[in-house]
């Protein structure tokens, strides 16, 4: 089954997080401690979980608004990131500049397998941001997509969105407390395998999902890269969505692209199985190209892969 077609009114998704300036280096191998290596390719791109997701949403035909803290408005990196967002029509009016602070920056090494190794600096004071007015943020908002490390400044907004019936999709990529507010201020929680096991304190993805189901009514899933995604259906039964096999050259931003595509599918009222396949196909295509989330595919490419997969013999 192919992904649902975009509606005449493209959904608007509010992506909450921190834009990042990514300095990417393609290398033959990671250097040993105290050694130097030369890079075969260099690219400077705008990144960060929320922004990467917003890029994917925009390229798939949705409307994306980015909200969260950035450094001082006079920074060169701030202007660079804003220029990149403008090219894709991502709305930036709800970015909060924090005077005197530095916009997050990452140094990223990508090895021949496409795996990335990342060093990131985020000024701790950025987490103290106060977001714009709640009513303004939720006006014409079809869904919120955020990451769990932003809980300190977005949980109340997410809770209000749920009270208004707006889906809240949370990318959980590091351990969270079993009493974390986002467990209940969300409609969909998608964990990385590592964060899933660490949060539940269980060394098994399936068992971890079942344990978390006791403390939240949110949809629960765990992503496992090329091993696909496992998730719980409404009856609490474990289900699996396989990954699409592709030749991987760059995994940078693939998880964020997955979350952006899934959030868009949710706003289009795709079924969970279809939404996960749509997200998996989008992330798989991204992995075949260099350029972080900017290598995310257009919607016709995703639908072609889904159609090809549906017509292939089992």
Secondary structure, DSSP 8 states (H G I E B T S, - for coil): -------SS--EEEEES--EEEEEEEESS---TT----EEEEEEEEE-HHHHHHHHHHHTT-EEEEEEEES-TT-HHHHHHHHHHHHTT-EEEEEEE-TT----EEEEEE-TTS-EEEEEE--GGGGG---S-HHHHHTT--EEEEEGGGHHHHHHHHHHHHHTT-EEEEEE-S---TT-GGGTS-SEEEEEHHHHHHHHT-SSHHHHHHHHTTT--SEEEEE-GGG-EEEE-TTS-EEEE-------S--TTHHHHHHHHHHHHHHTT--HHHHHHHHHHHHHHHHTSSSGGGG---HHHHHHHHHHHHHS--
